[in-house]
Amino acid sequence: MAPPAPSVWNRVEALLDRVEKPAQYAGGERNQVLKDPRSVAVRVALAFPDTYAIGMSHLGLRVLYGILNERPDCWAERVFCPWSDMEAAMRASSVPLATLESHTPLAAFDLVGFSLSYELSNTNLLTMLDLGGIPLHRRDRAEGDPLVLAGGDGAASPEPMADFVDLFCIGDGEEALPALVDVYAECRRGGLSRRETLLEIVSRVPGWYAPEFYRPVFHGDGTMAAMEVLDPRAPDRVAEVHVASLEDAYYPVKPVIPYADCIHDRISLEVMRGCTQGCRFCQAGMIKRSQRLRSVDTLLRLARETYANTGYDEISLVSLSTADYPRLVELSGRLHEEFKGKRVNVSIPSLRVNETLKLVPGLVEGVRRSSLTIAPEVATDRLRKVINKDIRNEHLYSGIEEAYRRGWHAVKLYFMVGLPTETDEDVRAIVEMGTACSEVGRKAGVGPKQATISVSNFVPKPHTPFQWHPMPVAEELRRRGSLVRDLARGNRRLKVRIHDVERSLLEGVLSRGDRRVGAAVL
Ligand code: SF4
């Protein structure tokens, strides 16, 4: 076995007095896992193509870190995309991107696995490969280079990144990655080549797509005709893998506790995976089916253990649609009971409008009452039917009324414009709904309250019923956003935030593009 690559910590440390938030590059946090590199068969860099603050908040990364490090034969470390000041300093001093645990450059790892959570971070993946000393194009990688993996929601649109990633995970990484590590270790022991290793993986481990073994074929007009399979051992169709039971699935009760600021620095308790609602624009709802639940008893146990290992003061009940967790009232009640003497709050970040909404302000009683965040998406019954979002205004208004009554000061409402069949009447209704949500405060006896209307642009996503639907052109999206802004002008209780149109268009290209888009990403 080759000796482990030397740490570059001294060279990283020398840059830290020139950059903002240097703690994010230091590692050494509580609960990080250190191992002797000589004692493991496979070394994995778990890479997040965004900053430390965002990546350390990502539950999927915590799960993979924990699950791989429980194995004695594997050491998983973390690496995040540096801010632009650190990137410039690293390039100027030729310091390679390295992991936080052992400060080993990425090029020295066996596997470098990226969590792709949204399309616009794709270019950060290339930045990290470049800084880490790994050839960007998979065709340029040599036998000694790591295998570059990518999973997460972004891997649902693999083709734009197919020239740069050796293996995409289609489905739940906690099922597919440990199985891949098993086969990879076996291939290493057997001295298999890079190509043979890839073939062993795709032929034996469900859920892995290696673009090397597939060639897209296009019609004369540029539309896609077929995907040619280049090696008979590669599957014709890549089977998606899913954790069968969330109840038995791994949960990281000892996550690394960040030193630097993070978006979410708290216990993220995944109560449920999948969503049964079937909103037609929602990719996560479609690709994460079916709905799998954790029991209340298990969630209590996990919360207790994680609290003991971290001391966090907030437990967030996370899932695609926590309001649909069937035993939410019981779960919240028991968590409050368990943690009430410990000054631990329970929060619910994603709220769907249903009959449970009016109970939510009471369920999260201990939490700082700033603003209630709700995603009605659209404001007319007609458009709700089009997108299959089954919500009722009375549930929305009664939920907000209850929140105001219990001391909440404001409401944030998330909408989309540009949806199929949308008219100006639908767009105008967004402002009417925002106004009504503000005015509900009068009914609650606290006077009109602040309502923020956040408007994003519809991006048709693959694997959804709207996947073939065209996006409105930029001018039209801007016009609809401006219509919301103009109608809200003059109402000082309404704040409007409009999502950047260019970013949405880019997201549309990256989520539905084919392999030819890779040249533009590069
Ligand atoms: S309720 Fe939310 S998560 Fe579920 S399908 Fe609709 S938008 Fe997606």
Boltz pocket constraint, residues with backbone or C-beta under 6 A from the ligand:
constraints:
  - pocket:
      binder: B
      contacts: [[A, 275], [A, 276], [A, 277], [A, 278], [A, 279], [A, 282], [A, 284], [A, 285], [A, 286], [A, 320], [A, 321], [A, 352]]
      max_distance: 6.0
